[in-house]
Amino acid sequence: MTNKKIGRNSLCPCGSGKKYKKCCLRIIDTDNQIKILLNETMKDLPDVRYEYGVNRDKLGEKISAEDIGILHDGFFVDKVCFDKKKELIEKISSYDLKNTDITIIKKDFNELIEGEIKTPIPLAPTKFFRVRKNDIQHGLITGFSNTNELKYPPANFVKTIGRLNDVGESIFYAAPLYKTAVEECHINNNDFFTLSEYELKNKNEPIYFWALGIDRVIFKFNFPRSENTYEYQCFMGELKSIEDKGIQKFLFDEFTKEVAKDEEYNYKTTVALASRYLEKKNTGIIYTSIACNSKVVNLALPPKVFDDNLIATKCWLCQKKDNKISFLQESKKIDSTTGKIHW
């Protein structure tokens, strides 16, 4: 039997009624495993790992080429867009961050991550922990009497830029491990501090988090019991794209960079990147704890997301001594309505 060459404009032999070039020339559907025959434009893309994304609702059906996009480096883009994104990375990397307005950086990051495929993951950490140092006045410890003093600071009190917040922006920073919260607050030996604990108001309704500066190893170590959901599988695939050392690797490195004291202007890039995700409704961010050598994670929530989802449950007056944490006093009760702490 001789195979006859099928013309591009001929009817497809599959019986779809479409021209061959619009049907099986570009798609082969075998046992629900979709393969794509790359055209000449796509062959010009850099020689790195590729994954193929399809509309999951159409798996197993006869679908058209227009339903398929090439997922490369965590993005749905073509070669021209990738060239532009490379130029943007060079532009961002060349900035004198101390003297560059953050609005310019935000604009560039918005353009850089346009077309990015990113999945927020539903997480319900058992506890959220936060730390605030206690002052010592005339030899006496100044205590906190209300949980409003321990949660996110009012916007007008935020005088310095942080990893996720600009000046005048409130963020609730916390950690799922209390020791991480202590390290993030840079507690020194002999310091007194108050550790506050928070839980979800509704434990059956998780918060959706965007992962920034997180790789697969860090995520699996910190959230080993995450459900094997469709979102989780997508998320693992997206984190894998960091290993391609492309745009996602640049974003990962940028978000996990160490920033020296008095050089907080270097946070402008991470603030710009985070702002794109924090504007999404009812979501937060998980990110790597640099203070803990990038082995564990921190959590960040906008004020409204905190107010809608979390409630303070306990407080402890603590002291760090000989690099160990001493729990000196535990709150007896916290008024859920007023936030008053009864010691």
C-alpha positions in Angstrom: 0.0 0.0 0.0 1.4 3.4 -1.0 0.8 6.5 1.1 -0.6 9.3 -0.9 0.5 12.8 0.0 -2.4 15.0 1.2 -2.5 18.6 0.0 -2.7 21.3 2.6 -6.0 22.6 1.1 -7.5 19.1 0.6 -10.3 17.9 2.8 -8.9 16.2 5.9 -9.1 12.4 5.6 -10.5 12.2 9.2 -13.9 13.2 7.9 -14.2 16.4 9.8 -15.1 18.4 6.7 -12.2 20.9 7.4 -9.2 21.5 5.2 -6.2 19.3 6.2 -4.1 22.4 7.2 -6.8 23.4 9.6 -7.2 19.9 11.1 -4.9 16.9 11.4 -1.9 18.5 9.7 -1.2 20.2 13.0 -2.9 17.9 15.5 -2.6 14.1 16.1 -5.0 12.8 18.7 -4.0 9.3 20.0 -5.5 7.8 23.1 -6.3 11.3 24.5 -2.6 12.2 24.3 -2.4 15.4 22.2 0.7 16.1 20.3 1.5 19.2 18.2 3.5 19.3 15.0 5.3 22.6 15.4 5.2 25.0 12.4 8.3 26.7 11.3 7.8 29.8 13.5 7.6 27.7 16.7 10.7 25.7 15.6 12.6 29.0 16.0 11.9 29.1 19.8 14.9 28.5 22.1 15.8 24.8 22.6 14.4 24.3 26.1 11.8 22.1 27.7 8.2 22.4 26.4 4.9 21.5 27.7 1.6 21.6 25.9 -1.6 23.1 27.4 -5.0 22.3 26.2 -8.6 23.1 27.2 -9.1 20.3 29.7 -12.8 20.2 29.0 -12.1 19.1 25.5 -9.7 16.3 26.2 -10.7 13.2 24.2 -12.8 15.2 21.7 -11.8 16.3 18.2 -10.5 19.8 18.8 -9.1 22.4 16.5 -5.6 23.9 16.5 -7.0 27.2 17.8 -7.8 25.4 21.1 -4.2 24.6 21.8 -1.5 27.0 23.0 2.1 26.3 23.6 3.0 26.7 27.3 6.7 27.7 27.3 8.5 28.8 30.5 5.1 29.2 32.2 3.7 31.5 29.5 1.3 31.3 26.5 3.4 33.5 24.1 5.1 33.2 20.7 8.7 33.9 19.7 8.3 37.6 19.1 6.8 38.1 22.6 9.7 36.1 24.1 12.2 38.4 22.4 10.4 41.4 23.9 10.4 39.9 27.3 14.1 39.2 27.2 14.6 42.9 26.4 12.4 43.8 29.4 14.5 41.6 31.7 17.6 43.4 30.5 15.9 46.8 31.0 14.7 45.9 34.6 18.2 44.5 35.5 19.8 47.7 34.4 17.8 50.0 36.6 19.3 52.2 39.3 16.6 51.1 41.8 17.5 53.8 44.3 16.6 56.6 41.8 13.9 54.8 39.7 10.3 55.5 40.4 8.4 52.3 41.4 5.5 53.1 39.1 7.9 52.6 36.1 9.0 49.3 37.5 5.4 48.2 38.1 4.6 49.0 34.5 7.6 46.9 33.2 6.7 43.9 35.5 3.1 44.0 34.3 4.3 43.8 30.8 6.8 41.1 31.6 4.3 38.7 33.2 1.6 39.3 30.7 0.6 35.9 29.3 1.8 34.1 32.3 -0.1 31.0 33.4 -0.2 31.0 37.1 -2.5 29.0 39.5 -3.4 30.2 43.0 -3.4 27.3 45.4 -6.0 26.8 48.1 -4.2 26.5 51.4 -5.5 26.2 54.9 -2.5 26.4 57.3 -3.5 25.3 60.8 -2.0 28.3 62.4 -0.6 31.7 61.3 2.0 33.3 63.6 3.2 36.9 63.8 5.8 38.6 66.1 6.1 42.1 67.5 8.9 43.3 69.8 8.1 44.7 73.2 9.7 48.0 74.3 11.4 48.3 77.7 10.7 51.6 79.5 12.2 52.4 82.9 13.1 48.7 83.4 9.5 47.6 82.7 8.1 45.7 79.7 5.6 47.6 77.7 2.8 45.1 76.9 0.1 44.9 74.2 -3.5 45.0 75.3 -5.3 44.5 72.0 -4.8 42.3 69.0 -5.2 45.4 66.8 -1.7 46.4 68.0 -0.3 43.0 66.8 -1.8 42.6 63.3 -1.0 44.6 60.2 0.1 48.2 60.9 -2.2 51.1 59.8 -1.1 52.4 56.4 0.0 55.8 57.8 2.4 54.0 60.2 4.3 52.3 57.4 7.3 54.4 56.8 9.7 52.0 55.1 9.4 49.7 52.0 9.3 46.0 52.6 9.6 42.9 50.5 5.9 43.1 49.5 4.8 46.6 50.6 5.6 50.1 49.5 5.7 53.1 51.9 2.1 53.7 53.1 0.9 50.2 52.3 -0.3 47.7 54.9 0.4 44.0 54.6 -0.3 41.3 57.2 3.0 39.3 57.3 2.9 36.0 59.1 4.3 32.4 59.0 2.8 29.0 59.5 5.7 28.2 61.9 6.2 30.4 65.0 10.0 30.0 64.8 10.0 31.4 61.3 8.0 34.5 62.5 10.7 35.0 65.3 13.5 34.9 62.7 11.7 37.2 60.3 11.4 39.8 63.1 15.1 39.6 63.8 14.7 38.9 67.5 18.0 39.0 69.4 19.1 37.4 72.6 17.4 39.0 75.7 14.7 40.7 73.5 11.1 40.5 74.8 8.5 40.0 72.2 4.8 39.1 71.8 3.9 36.1 69.7 0.3 36.2 68.3 -1.5 33.2 66.8 -4.3 33.3 64.2 -6.7 30.8 62.7 -9.1 30.7 59.8 -12.6 31.8 60.8 -14.0 29.0 58.6 -11.6 26.1 58.5 -13.5 24.7 55.5 -12.8 27.7 53.4 -9.1 27.9 52.5 -7.4 31.1 51.3 -6.0 31.1 47.7 -2.3 31.9 47.6 0.0 32.9 44.8 3.5 31.4 45.1 6.4 33.8 44.5 10.0 32.7 45.0 8.9 29.2 45.7 10.1 26.1 44.0 8.8 22.5 44.1 11.1 21.3 46.8 10.2 24.2 49.1 6.5 23.9 48.6 6.4 20.1 49.1 8.5 20.5 52.3 6.2 23.1 53.8 2.8 21.8 52.6 3.2 18.0 52.4 -0.5 17.3 52.8 -1.7 19.5 50.0 -4.6 17.8 48.1 -3.9 16.2 44.8 -6.2 18.5 43.0 -6.2 19.7 39.4 -5.0 23.1 40.6 -2.1 21.4 42.5 -1.0 19.5 39.4 -1.1 22.7 37.3 0.9 24.4 40.1 3.6 21.8 40.1 4.0 22.1 36.4 4.3 25.8 36.7 7.0 25.5 39.4 8.9 23.1 37.2 9.2 25.9 34.6 11.6 27.7 37.0 14.1 25.0 36.2 14.2 26.0 32.5 16.2 29.1 33.6 14.1 31.5 31.5 11.7 34.2 32.6 10.4 32.3 35.5 13.9 31.7 36.8 14.5 35.5 36.6 11.3 36.2 38.6 12.3 33.5 41.1 15.8 35.0 41.6 14.4 38.5 41.8 11.9 37.6 44.5 14.4 35.6 46.6 17.3 38.1 46.5 18.8 39.2 49.8 18.4 42.9 50.6 20.9 44.6 53.0 19.7 46.9 55.7 19.5 50.5 54.6 19.2 49.3 51.0 15.4 48.7 51.1 15.0 50.4 47.8 16.1 47.1 46.2 12.6 45.8 47.3 11.0 47.9 44.6 11.1 45.0 42.1 9.5 42.5 44.5 6.9 45.1 45.6 6.1 45.8 41.9 5.8 42.1 41.2 3.7 41.3 44.3 1.3 44.2 43.6 0.0 42.5 40.4 -1.1 39.5 42.5 -2.3 41.2 45.6 -4.9 43.1 43.7 -6.7 39.8 42.9 -9.8 39.3 45.0 -9.5 37.4 48.3 -5.9 36.1 47.7 -2.6 36.2 49.4 1.0 35.3 48.7 3.3 32.6 50.0 7.0 33.3 49.5 10.4 32.1 50.7 11.7 33.1 54.1 15.2 34.6 53.4 15.8 34.9 57.1 15.5 31.1 57.4 17.8 30.4 54.5 15.0 29.8 52.0 13.9 26.5 53.6 10.5 27.6 54.9 7.8 30.1 53.9 6.1 33.3 54.9 2.5 34.3 54.2 1.2 37.8 53.3 -2.4 39.0 53.1 -3.9 42.4 52.2 -5.8 43.9 55.2 -9.2 43.1 53.9 -8.3 39.4 53.2 -7.0 39.2 56.8 -10.1 40.8 58.3 -12.4 38.6 56.3 -10.6 35.3 57.0 -8.5 35.3 60.2 -9.1 35.7 63.9 -6.6 36.0 66.7 -6.8 33.0 69.1 -3.8 33.3 71.5 -0.9 35.5 72.5 2.3 34.8 74.4 4.8 37.2 76.0 8.2 35.7 75.2 11.9 36.2 75.6 14.8 34.9 73.6 17.6 33.8 75.8 20.7 31.7 74.8 19.1 31.4 71.4 16.1 29.7 72.8 12.5 31.0 73.1 11.0 31.2 76.6 7.2 31.5 76.9 6.8 33.8 79.9 3.0 34.3 79.9 0.0 33.2 77.9 -3.1 35.2 77.3 -6.1 33.9 79.3 -8.7 35.1 76.7 -9.0 37.3 73.6 -12.3 39.1 73.1 -13.3 38.1 69.5 -15.4 41.3 69.1 -13.1 44.0 70.5 -9.7 42.2 70.2 -9.0 43.0 73.9 -6.3 40.7 75.3 -6.9 39.4 78.9 -3.6 38.4 80.5 
